[in-house]
Amino acid sequence: MNGSNEGENAPSQLIDAKIEELSDWRGETLAWVRMLIKEADHEVVEEWKWRGVPVWSHGGIICTGETYKSVVKLTFAKGASLEDPSGLFNSSLEGNTRRAIDIHEGDRIDEQALKALIRAAVTLNLSVRATGRSQKKAKSA
């Protein structure tokens, strides 16, 4: 035994445990959404924040995956700035920043539309970071 527990509570493992712990449609939905996020962005980073919320990031937060009694909620950090031609956003519509997709038991979500939203969120995150860098360079010049 080498005594190393490194990675034992890695975010991906915590998300695995959360899915297993739910052991109902919410766990299945969270696992399905997670798979789609990873398919849409192979460079996505899984995180575990705010006392047990799965978070997917790439250049900033893409979305969170909260689970409640009757809904799995995907909250997109910059959702208000994303095009949503398929109308997936159905919650948190009043704010200026976030948008969410509430998935109830039995709901069917368009996989291609969700993947497109994930990719758009990544593109936005990366463009905001690039813009921020170029503005910093301009100020220091």
C-alpha positions as a printed NumPy array, in Angstrom:
array([[  0.   ,   0.   ,   0.   ],
       [  1.539,   3.282,  -1.092],
       [ -0.658,   5.449,   1.109],
       [ -1.705,   7.737,  -1.756],
       [ -5.359,   8.651,  -1.877],
       [ -4.825,  11.08 ,  -4.72 ],
       [ -7.816,  11.218,  -7.012],
       [-10.002,   9.194,  -4.653],
       [-12.512,  12.022,  -4.443],
       [-11.903,  13.432,  -7.9  ],
       [-14.89 ,  15.354,  -9.315],
       [-15.628,  12.639, -11.889],
       [-15.796,  10.031,  -9.12 ],
       [-18.036,  12.269,  -7.011],
       [-20.372,  12.692,  -9.994],
       [-20.356,   8.899, -10.516],
       [-21.311,   8.473,  -6.857],
       [-24.08 ,  11.09 ,  -7.13 ],
       [-25.59 ,   9.304, -10.136],
       [-25.44 ,   5.975,  -8.304],
       [-26.86 ,   7.487,  -5.105],
       [-29.893,   8.903,  -6.952],
       [-30.696,   5.442,  -8.384],
       [-33.831,   6.629, -10.182],
       [-34.776,   8.6  , -13.3  ],
       [-32.809,  11.59 , -11.999],
       [-29.582,   9.567, -11.902],
       [-30.275,   8.189, -15.371],
       [-30.985,  11.703, -16.666],
       [-27.849,  13.15 , -15.071],
       [-25.772,  10.305, -16.57 ],
       [-27.35 ,  10.859, -20.003],
       [-26.749,  14.624, -19.895],
       [-23.176,  14.06 , -18.752],
       [-22.564,  11.702, -21.681],
       [-23.934,  14.284, -24.139],
       [-21.773,  17.044, -22.649],
       [-18.664,  14.862, -23.029],
       [-19.648,  13.976, -26.61 ],
       [-20.199,  17.644, -27.463],
       [-16.884,  18.77 , -25.962],
       [-14.058,  16.262, -25.572],
       [-12.03 ,  18.806, -23.571],
       [-14.716,  19.43 , -20.945],
       [-13.542,  19.491, -17.33 ],
       [-15.75 ,  18.025, -14.621],
       [-15.856,  19.849, -11.32 ],
       [-17.677,  19.436,  -8.009],
       [-18.771,  22.703,  -6.397],
       [-21.136,  24.218,  -3.88 ],
       [-21.49 ,  21.171,  -1.633],
       [-22.372,  18.633,  -4.269],
       [-23.197,  20.183,  -7.624],
       [-21.675,  18.666, -10.771],
       [-20.176,  21.41 , -12.941],
       [-18.871,  21.145, -16.495],
       [-16.319,  23.736, -17.625],
       [-14.184,  24.686, -20.586],
       [-12.762,  28.195, -20.535],
       [-15.265,  28.908, -17.757],
       [-18.417,  27.223, -16.539],
       [-20.56 ,  25.707, -19.285],
       [-23.341,  24.431, -17.054],
       [-24.231,  22.831, -13.744],
       [-26.31 ,  19.715, -13.171],
       [-28.473,  20.128, -10.097],
       [-30.929,  17.449,  -9.023],
       [-34.136,  18.129,  -7.13 ],
       [-37.078,  15.932,  -6.167],
       [-38.964,  16.446,  -9.433],
       [-36.399,  17.909, -11.825],
       [-32.856,  17.72 , -13.125],
       [-31.807,  21.318, -13.797],
       [-29.055,  22.212, -16.253],
       [-28.099,  25.812, -15.595],
       [-25.961,  27.469, -18.253],
       [-23.74 ,  30.119, -16.685],
       [-23.981,  32.463, -19.702],
       [-27.202,  31.072, -21.13 ],
       [-28.791,  34.487, -21.734],
       [-26.021,  35.188, -24.263],
       [-26.574,  31.948, -26.206],
       [-28.755,  31.408, -29.244],
       [-31.381,  28.753, -28.444],
       [-33.141,  28.091, -31.775],
       [-34.674,  24.842, -30.487],
       [-36.127,  26.503, -27.388],
       [-34.463,  24.177, -24.881],
       [-34.243,  26.837, -22.171],
       [-37.423,  26.62 , -20.114],
       [-36.367,  27.987, -16.719],
       [-34.556,  31.008, -15.221],
       [-35.641,  32.994, -18.264],
       [-36.005,  36.318, -16.454],
       [-32.342,  36.897, -15.571],
       [-29.706,  38.718, -17.583],
       [-27.053,  36.011, -17.329],
       [-28.108,  32.425, -16.667],
       [-30.647,  30.215, -18.414],
       [-31.699,  26.722, -17.411],
       [-33.258,  23.597, -18.818],
       [-35.546,  21.803, -16.374],
       [-35.845,  18.131, -17.262],
       [-38.766,  16.321, -15.65 ],
       [-39.31 ,  12.576, -15.525],
       [-40.26 ,  11.333, -18.984],
       [-39.144,  14.516, -20.797],
       [-37.411,  14.044, -24.132],
       [-34.684,  16.536, -24.986],
       [-33.321,  16.987, -28.504],
       [-29.793,  15.57 , -28.186],
       [-28.384,  17.446, -31.172],
       [-29.844,  20.745, -29.947],
       [-28.366,  20.189, -26.471],
       [-24.943,  19.379, -27.931],
       [-25.133,  22.518, -30.086],
       [-25.926,  24.559, -26.95 ],
       [-22.93 ,  23.011, -25.139],
       [-20.627,  23.828, -28.061],
       [-22.011,  27.373, -28.254],
       [-21.359,  27.848, -24.515],
       [-17.75 ,  26.683, -24.95 ],
       [-17.258,  28.983, -27.944],
       [-18.651,  31.898, -25.93 ],
       [-16.417,  31.095, -22.941],
       [-13.327,  30.933, -25.137],
       [-14.196,  34.108, -27.058],
       [-14.802,  36.041, -23.818],
       [-11.43 ,  34.885, -22.484],
       [ -9.678,  35.853, -25.731],
       [-11.364,  39.266, -25.72 ],
       [-10.35 ,  39.784, -22.096],
       [ -6.729,  38.938, -22.915],
       [ -6.55 ,  41.278, -25.901],
       [ -8.073,  44.134, -23.841],
       [ -5.504,  43.559, -21.084],
       [ -2.693,  43.652, -23.639],
       [ -4.043,  46.891, -25.104],
       [ -4.184,  48.515, -21.642],
       [ -0.616,  47.498, -20.792],
       [  0.755,  48.722, -24.152]])
